[in-house]
Amino acid sequence: MKFAVIVCSNDPETVWNALRFANASSVCGNGVTVFLLGKGVEAMSVGTFKYDIQEQAELFRQHGGVILGCGVCCENRREEMPFLQRELRCGMGSMQDLYGLVAEADKVITF
């Protein structure tokens, strides 16, 4: 089964849970792509000791998971977050990419 996980939040617990879900789905043999949209592109910079987002993201990548960040959303934050794209350590996507993910997915989950 293919999952598209869309993260639109920069709340540490929400992002952490989204990545935990992506990991659990991936370990069960599903294809999972995470798309960071809006405030979600801040995901890698909001982690805390309690909600280790970087750890969850690395586990997800190790299991073959793909993370894409919205390029326009990153660009909109360039002035206040100049290193955002580097911190994300993921490919940049577009609305067309998001459309393709949603169209191909069996399930779409939003956080």
C-alpha positions as CSV (number, residue, x, y, z in Angstrom):
1,M,0.0,0.0,0.0
2,K,1.2,3.6,-0.7
3,F,0.8,6.3,1.9
4,A,1.2,10.0,1.4
5,V,1.8,11.7,4.7
6,I,1.3,15.5,4.6
7,V,2.8,17.5,7.5
8,C,1.4,21.1,7.8
9,S,2.4,21.8,11.4
10,N,5.5,23.0,13.1
11,D,4.3,21.7,16.5
12,P,7.1,19.4,17.7
13,E,4.8,16.6,19.1
14,T,2.7,16.7,15.9
15,V,5.7,16.4,13.6
16,W,7.2,13.7,15.8
17,N,4.0,11.7,15.6
18,A,3.7,12.1,11.9
19,L,7.2,10.7,11.5
20,R,6.5,7.9,13.9
21,F,3.5,7.0,11.9
22,A,5.6,7.1,8.7
23,N,8.2,4.8,10.3
24,A,5.6,2.3,11.5
25,S,4.0,2.2,8.1
26,S,7.3,1.8,6.3
27,V,8.4,-1.0,8.6
28,C,5.2,-2.8,7.8
29,G,6.2,-2.9,4.1
30,N,4.3,0.1,2.8
31,G,5.6,2.8,0.5
32,V,5.6,6.1,2.3
33,T,6.4,9.6,1.2
34,V,6.3,12.5,3.6
35,F,5.5,16.0,2.1
36,L,6.2,19.0,4.3
37,L,3.9,21.9,3.5
38,G,3.4,25.3,5.0
39,K,4.6,25.4,8.5
40,G,5.6,21.8,8.1
41,V,8.8,22.8,6.3
42,E,10.0,24.0,9.7
43,A,9.8,20.4,10.9
44,M,13.5,19.7,11.3
45,S,14.2,22.8,13.2
46,V,11.5,22.4,15.9
47,G,12.7,19.2,17.6
48,T,13.1,19.0,21.3
49,F,14.8,16.5,23.7
50,K,11.4,14.9,24.3
51,Y,10.4,14.9,20.6
52,D,13.5,13.9,18.7
53,I,12.4,14.7,15.2
54,Q,15.8,14.3,13.6
55,E,16.0,10.7,15.0
56,Q,12.6,9.8,13.6
57,A,13.5,11.4,10.2
58,E,16.8,9.5,10.0
59,L,15.1,6.2,10.9
60,F,12.5,6.9,8.2
61,R,15.2,7.5,5.6
62,Q,17.1,4.4,6.6
63,H,14.0,2.4,5.8
64,G,13.8,3.9,2.4
65,G,11.3,6.6,3.2
66,V,11.2,9.8,1.1
67,I,10.8,13.3,2.5
68,L,10.0,16.2,0.3
69,G,9.7,19.9,1.3
70,C,7.6,22.4,-0.5
71,G,10.1,24.6,-2.3
72,V,7.8,27.7,-2.4
73,C,7.1,27.3,1.4
74,C,10.8,27.3,2.0
75,E,11.4,30.2,-0.2
76,N,8.7,32.2,1.6
77,R,10.7,31.7,4.9
78,R,14.2,32.6,3.4
79,E,14.5,35.9,5.2
80,E,13.8,34.6,8.7
81,M,15.1,31.1,8.2
82,P,18.0,31.4,5.6
83,F,19.3,27.9,6.3
84,L,16.0,26.1,6.2
85,Q,16.5,24.1,3.0
86,R,19.9,22.8,4.3
87,E,18.4,21.9,7.7
88,L,15.6,19.9,6.0
89,R,18.1,17.6,4.2
90,C,15.5,16.6,1.7
91,G,14.4,17.2,-1.8
92,M,12.3,20.1,-2.7
93,G,8.9,19.5,-4.2
94,S,6.1,21.5,-5.8
95,M,2.3,21.4,-5.9
96,Q,2.5,19.2,-9.0
97,D,4.7,16.8,-7.0
98,L,2.2,16.8,-4.1
99,Y,-0.7,16.3,-6.6
100,G,1.2,13.3,-8.0
101,L,1.8,11.8,-4.5
102,V,-1.9,12.2,-3.6
103,A,-3.1,10.8,-6.9
104,E,-0.9,7.7,-6.6
105,A,-1.5,7.1,-2.9
106,D,-3.8,4.5,-1.6
107,K,-4.2,6.5,1.6
108,V,-3.5,10.2,2.4
109,I,-2.8,11.2,6.1
110,T,-2.4,14.8,7.2
111,F,-0.8,16.1,10.4
